Amino acid sequence: IVNQINQTQHKHVVTLENPIEFLHRDINSSVTQREIGVDTDDFRAGLRAALRQDPDVVMIGEMRDAETIDTAMKAAETGHLVISTLHTPDAVTTITRLVSMFPAEEQEVARTRLGEALQAVVSQRLLPRADGHGRVPAVEVLICTAAVRDLVKDPARTPELHDYIREAREQYGMQTFDQHLIELAMEEVVSYEAAVAAATNPKEFERQMRDERRHARVAAPAEATPRR
């Protein structure tokens, strides 16, 4: 994402990384990279210092505590694009994990702020390619529409996000892991076995794969039949 911004936009980007894995040369943007333990003590101190440099974009290598998340949300609330990572299995768990890092008495406010500040969640699982050459990501994408923001703010309804992502694929470009895994398996990019093992709901995935294969068999002869 940082590389894409660097190539296509005129922005000031500040990154906080532990360690720095890729060196970004300035192309169209000015990219300032800071390494934890070298240029700053920790993510919290680095983020506070970064915001004093008037950045347009801040990339935080990982959000590990409530204070870092709180500062990141303040940055987003004041117009900065904040990009970060979190070790979670899917988009919905990312929401609940972020909120759970706050003390219980602060979680309601944290949910409201997160619902307003969040733009998108992209989760990935790396699978071996069927041809044995490397790995390919299966990706879940949550885009924050008005309906998503309402679900994020209401803890009783947050679990509904998974169904919303699945149903909003065509209209908003969202997708669940299992939807993408079906594509990858049908196109034989990954093996069926690898896709089942990575699926969020293996039994439902197997059912949907049977349906997709049946539809593909029905469609193929129909396409091959010449018109009269």
LUMFIMAR-702600 format. One record per residue (C-alpha): residue number from 1; residue in three letters; x, y, z. Coordinates in nm, 4 decimals, m for minus. Layout:
N
- resi, resn, u, v, w
- NUM, ALA, X, Y, Z .
...
# end
This chain:
228
- resi, resn, u, v, w
- 1, ILE, 0.0000, 0.0000, 0.0000 .
- 2, VAL, 0.2833, 0.2388, 0.0860 .
- 3, ASN, 0.4502, 0.1618, m0.2472 .
- 4, GLN, 0.1235, 0.2247, m0.4337 .
- 5, ILE, 0.0791, 0.5607, m0.2597 .
- 6, ASN, 0.4433, 0.6465, m0.3291 .
- 7, GLN, 0.4009, 0.5769, m0.6998 .
- 8, THR, 0.0648, 0.7446, m0.7565 .
- 9, GLN, 0.0189, 1.0272, m0.5041 .
- 10, HIS, 0.2027, 1.3308, m0.3709 .
- 11, LYS, 0.1947, 1.2593, 0.0028 .
- 12, HIS, 0.4157, 1.2680, 0.3094 .
- 13, VAL, 0.4299, 0.9123, 0.4432 .
- 14, VAL, 0.5802, 0.8180, 0.7804 .
- 15, THR, 0.6306, 0.4507, 0.8658 .
- 16, LEU, 0.7006, 0.2896, 1.2041 .
- 17, GLU, 0.8455, m0.0575, 1.1587 .
- 18, ASN, 1.0073, m0.3341, 1.3631 .
- 19, PRO, 1.2251, m0.4030, 1.1725 .
- 20, ILE, 1.2308, m0.2100, 0.8433 .
- 21, GLU, 1.1823, m0.4806, 0.5799 .
- 22, PHE, 1.1562, m0.2793, 0.2580 .
- 23, LEU, 1.3347, 0.0460, 0.1832 .
- 24, HIS, 1.1059, 0.2942, 0.0057 .
- 25, ARG, 1.2815, 0.5466, m0.2168 .
- 26, ASP, 1.0923, 0.8706, m0.2776 .
- 27, ILE, 0.9053, 0.8561, m0.6098 .
- 28, ASN, 0.6041, 1.0878, m0.6029 .
- 29, SER, 0.5736, 1.0891, m0.2246 .
- 30, SER, 0.8154, 1.1679, 0.0549 .
- 31, VAL, 0.8583, 0.8526, 0.2646 .
- 32, THR, 1.0174, 0.8735, 0.6103 .
- 33, GLN, 1.0881, 0.5344, 0.7679 .
- 34, ARG, 1.1477, 0.4924, 1.1416 .
- 35, GLU, 1.2687, 0.1699, 1.3033 .
- 36, ILE, 1.1559, 0.0734, 1.6532 .
- 37, GLY, 1.4516, 0.0413, 1.8883 .
- 38, VAL, 1.6734, 0.2495, 1.6608 .
- 39, ASP, 1.4914, 0.5731, 1.5769 .
- 40, THR, 1.2294, 0.5535, 1.8528 .
- 41, ASP, 1.1728, 0.3511, 2.1688 .
- 42, ASP, 0.8385, 0.1930, 2.0801 .
- 43, PHE, 0.5325, 0.2270, 1.8561 .
- 44, ARG, 0.3540, 0.4609, 2.0977 .
- 45, ALA, 0.6405, 0.7095, 2.1219 .
- 46, GLY, 0.7118, 0.6787, 1.7505 .
- 47, LEU, 0.3509, 0.7491, 1.6581 .
- 48, ARG, 0.3340, 1.0583, 1.8770 .
- 49, ALA, 0.6568, 1.1852, 1.7201 .
- 50, ALA, 0.5351, 1.1014, 1.3689 .
- 51, LEU, 0.2229, 1.3136, 1.4093 .
- 52, ARG, 0.4429, 1.6170, 1.4805 .
- 53, GLN, 0.5963, 1.5768, 1.1325 .
- 54, ASP, 0.2688, 1.6696, 0.9588 .
- 55, PRO, 0.2239, 1.3397, 0.7690 .
- 56, ASP, m0.0591, 1.2610, 0.5301 .
- 57, VAL, m0.0171, 0.8860, 0.5797 .
- 58, VAL, 0.1108, 0.6926, 0.8817 .
- 59, MET, 0.1973, 0.3239, 0.8590 .
- 60, ILE, 0.2272, 0.1454, 1.1948 .
- 61, GLY, 0.3920, m0.1949, 1.1751 .
- 62, GLU, 0.1684, m0.3405, 1.4457 .
- 63, MET, m0.0840, m0.2140, 1.6999 .
- 64, ARG, m0.0172, m0.3965, 2.0252 .
- 65, ASP, m0.1869, m0.1957, 2.2999 .
- 66, ALA, m0.4737, 0.0418, 2.3752 .
- 67, GLU, m0.2542, 0.3522, 2.3860 .
- 68, THR, m0.1174, 0.2916, 2.0360 .
- 69, ILE, m0.4688, 0.2207, 1.9038 .
- 70, ASP, m0.6032, 0.5315, 2.0774 .
- 71, THR, m0.3316, 0.7497, 1.9215 .
- 72, ALA, m0.3894, 0.5879, 1.5817 .
- 73, MET, m0.7626, 0.6630, 1.6016 .
- 74, LYS, m0.6884, 1.0233, 1.7001 .
- 75, ALA, m0.4672, 1.0502, 1.3924 .
- 76, ALA, m0.7443, 0.9077, 1.1726 .
- 77, GLU, m0.9999, 1.1397, 1.3316 .
- 78, THR, m0.7855, 1.4407, 1.2396 .
- 79, GLY, m0.7643, 1.3474, 0.8720 .
- 80, HIS, m0.4598, 1.1206, 0.8489 .
- 81, LEU, m0.4706, 0.7903, 0.6642 .
- 82, VAL, m0.3484, 0.5300, 0.9140 .
- 83, ILE, m0.2398, 0.1847, 0.7948 .
- 84, SER, m0.1506, m0.0925, 1.0375 .
- 85, THR, m0.1505, m0.4669, 1.0998 .
- 86, LEU, m0.2962, m0.6928, 1.3649 .
- 87, HIS, m0.2599, m1.0681, 1.4149 .
- 88, THR, m0.6206, m1.1836, 1.3745 .
- 89, PRO, m0.7820, m1.4618, 1.1673 .
- 90, ASP, m1.0427, m1.2502, 0.9857 .
- 91, ALA, m1.1999, m0.9061, 0.9468 .
- 92, VAL, m1.4690, m0.9457, 1.2131 .
- 93, THR, m1.2197, m1.0660, 1.4738 .
- 94, THR, m1.0040, m0.7636, 1.3926 .
- 95, ILE, m1.2881, m0.5356, 1.5045 .
- 96, THR, m1.3478, m0.7205, 1.8304 .
- 97, ARG, m0.9739, m0.7481, 1.9042 .
- 98, LEU, m0.9196, m0.3742, 1.8654 .
- 99, VAL, m1.2068, m0.2965, 2.1010 .
- 100, SER, m1.1058, m0.5639, 2.3542 .
- 101, MET, m0.7667, m0.4001, 2.4072 .
- 102, PHE, m0.9391, m0.1125, 2.5869 .
- 103, PRO, m1.0555, m0.1361, 2.9506 .
- 104, ALA, m1.4179, m0.2486, 2.9835 .
- 105, GLU, m1.5381, 0.0971, 3.0860 .
- 106, GLU, m1.3854, 0.2507, 2.7697 .
- 107, GLN, m1.5002, m0.0064, 2.5150 .
- 108, GLU, m1.8312, 0.1581, 2.4258 .
- 109, VAL, m1.6565, 0.4838, 2.3358 .
- 110, ALA, m1.3811, 0.2913, 2.1565 .
- 111, ARG, m1.6428, 0.1142, 1.9422 .
- 112, THR, m1.8030, 0.4432, 1.8468 .
- 113, ARG, m1.4696, 0.5990, 1.7550 .
- 114, LEU, m1.3610, 0.2916, 1.5610 .
- 115, GLY, m1.6904, 0.2849, 1.3747 .
- 116, GLU, m1.6337, 0.6425, 1.2609 .
- 117, ALA, m1.2604, 0.6199, 1.1845 .
- 118, LEU, m1.2270, 0.2793, 1.0196 .
- 119, GLN, m1.2123, 0.2727, 0.6396 .
- 120, ALA, m1.1449, m0.0921, 0.5585 .
- 121, VAL, m1.0073, m0.4205, 0.6890 .
- 122, VAL, m0.8121, m0.6567, 0.4638 .
- 123, SER, m0.7212, m0.9987, 0.6053 .
- 124, GLN, m0.5123, m1.2600, 0.4296 .
- 125, ARG, m0.4155, m1.6248, 0.4577 .
- 126, LEU, m0.1253, m1.7558, 0.2515 .
- 127, LEU, m0.1825, m2.0875, 0.0746 .
- 128, PRO, 0.0564, m2.3037, m0.1298 .
- 129, ARG, m0.0021, m2.2763, m0.5025 .
- 130, ALA, m0.1325, m2.5890, m0.6719 .
- 131, ASP, 0.1638, m2.5879, m0.9121 .
- 132, GLY, 0.4082, m2.5887, m0.6201 .
- 133, HIS, 0.5616, m2.2529, m0.7141 .
- 134, GLY, 0.5297, m2.0291, m0.4099 .
- 135, ARG, 0.2202, m1.9161, m0.2245 .
- 136, VAL, m0.0906, m1.7125, m0.3021 .
- 137, PRO, m0.3002, m1.4984, m0.0638 .
- 138, ALA, m0.6654, m1.5693, 0.0056 .
- 139, VAL, m0.8109, m1.2317, 0.0999 .
- 140, GLU, m1.1100, m1.1154, 0.3026 .
- 141, VAL, m1.2163, m0.7548, 0.2422 .
- 142, LEU, m1.4411, m0.5402, 0.4621 .
- 143, ILE, m1.5203, m0.1886, 0.3385 .
- 144, CYS, m1.6792, 0.0523, 0.5835 .
- 145, THR, m2.0178, 0.1546, 0.4508 .
- 146, ALA, m2.2787, 0.3272, 0.6677 .
- 147, ALA, m2.4308, m0.0123, 0.7499 .
- 148, VAL, m2.0908, m0.1537, 0.8503 .
- 149, ARG, m2.0293, 0.1424, 1.0814 .
- 150, ASP, m2.3606, 0.0734, 1.2560 .
- 151, LEU, m2.2674, m0.2935, 1.3037 .
- 152, VAL, m1.9243, m0.2018, 1.4413 .
- 153, LYS, m2.0777, 0.0356, 1.6965 .
- 154, ASP, m2.3294, m0.2226, 1.8227 .
- 155, PRO, m2.1545, m0.5160, 1.9973 .
- 156, ALA, m2.4687, m0.7289, 1.9768 .
- 157, ARG, m2.4738, m0.6925, 1.5973 .
- 158, THR, m2.1010, m0.7013, 1.5188 .
- 159, PRO, m2.1127, m1.0791, 1.4455 .
- 160, GLU, m2.3531, m0.9960, 1.1597 .
- 161, LEU, m2.0599, m0.8423, 0.9714 .
- 162, HIS, m1.9598, m1.1788, 0.8271 .
- 163, ASP, m2.2952, m1.2230, 0.6521 .
- 164, TYR, m2.2932, m0.8592, 0.5423 .
- 165, ILE, m1.9514, m0.8987, 0.3794 .
- 166, ARG, m2.0717, m1.2040, 0.1868 .
- 167, GLU, m2.3904, m1.0351, 0.0672 .
- 168, ALA, m2.2205, m0.7039, m0.0232 .
- 169, ARG, m1.9699, m0.8561, m0.2619 .
- 170, GLU, m2.1296, m0.7496, m0.5877 .
- 171, GLN, m2.2368, m0.4025, m0.4751 .
- 172, TYR, m1.9323, m0.2933, m0.2747 .
- 173, GLY, m1.6515, m0.5290, m0.3767 .
- 174, MET, m1.6255, m0.6991, m0.0385 .
- 175, GLN, m1.5573, m1.0709, m0.0029 .
- 176, THR, m1.5215, m1.3347, 0.2655 .
- 177, PHE, m1.2281, m1.5731, 0.2823 .
- 178, ASP, m1.4463, m1.8603, 0.1690 .
- 179, GLN, m1.5743, m1.6690, m0.1345 .
- 180, HIS, m1.2188, m1.6011, m0.2470 .
- 181, LEU, m1.1100, m1.9571, m0.1681 .
- 182, ILE, m1.3867, m2.0906, m0.3935 .
- 183, GLU, m1.2545, m1.8734, m0.6776 .
- 184, LEU, m0.8981, m1.9901, m0.6213 .
- 185, ALA, m1.0015, m2.3563, m0.6077 .
- 186, MET, m1.2299, m2.3347, m0.9129 .
- 187, GLU, m0.9491, m2.1706, m1.1109 .
- 188, GLU, m0.7098, m2.4401, m0.9793 .
- 189, VAL, m0.4728, m2.1793, m0.8390 .
- 190, VAL, m0.4807, m2.3753, m0.5111 .
- 191, SER, m0.5763, m2.7359, m0.4506 .
- 192, TYR, m0.9198, m2.8254, m0.3196 .
- 193, GLU, m0.7605, m2.9770, m0.0086 .
- 194, ALA, m0.5636, m2.6603, 0.0699 .
- 195, ALA, m0.8750, m2.4477, 0.0230 .
- 196, VAL, m1.0836, m2.6639, 0.2584 .
- 197, ALA, m0.8095, m2.6538, 0.5222 .
- 198, ALA, m0.8009, m2.2715, 0.5081 .
- 199, ALA, m1.1787, m2.2184, 0.4960 .
- 200, THR, m1.3540, m2.0360, 0.7788 .
- 201, ASN, m1.6433, m2.2834, 0.7638 .
- 202, PRO, m1.5137, m2.6035, 0.5958 .
- 203, LYS, m1.8509, m2.7817, 0.5747 .
- 204, GLU, m2.0244, m2.4803, 0.4213 .
- 205, PHE, m1.7273, m2.4331, 0.1896 .
- 206, GLU, m1.7576, m2.7927, 0.0669 .
- 207, ARG, m2.1299, m2.7440, 0.0017 .
- 208, GLN, m2.0694, m2.4240, m0.1945 .
- 209, MET, m1.7922, m2.5907, m0.3945 .
- 210, ARG, m2.0303, m2.8720, m0.4935 .
- 211, ASP, m2.2813, m2.6110, m0.6096 .
- 212, GLU, m2.0162, m2.4209, m0.8067 .
- 213, ARG, m1.8943, m2.7369, m0.9780 .
- 214, ARG, m2.2496, m2.8401, m1.0635 .
- 215, HIS, m2.3203, m2.4978, m1.2129 .
- 216, ALA, m1.9947, m2.5117, m1.4078 .
- 217, ARG, m2.0871, m2.8521, m1.5561 .
- 218, VAL, m2.4314, m2.7247, m1.6548 .
- 219, ALA, m2.2939, m2.4032, m1.8061 .
- 220, ALA, m2.0200, m2.5692, m2.0119 .
- 221, PRO, m2.2475, m2.7784, m2.2427 .
- 222, ALA, m2.4864, m2.4854, m2.2800 .
- 223, GLU, m2.2047, m2.2617, m2.3997 .
- 224, ALA, m2.0807, m2.5292, m2.6384 .
- 225, THR, m2.4219, m2.5831, m2.8030 .
- 226, PRO, m2.4383, m2.3855, m3.1315 .
- 227, ARG, m2.7346, m2.1594, m3.1890 .
- 228, ARG, m2.9814, m2.2507, m3.4617 .
# end
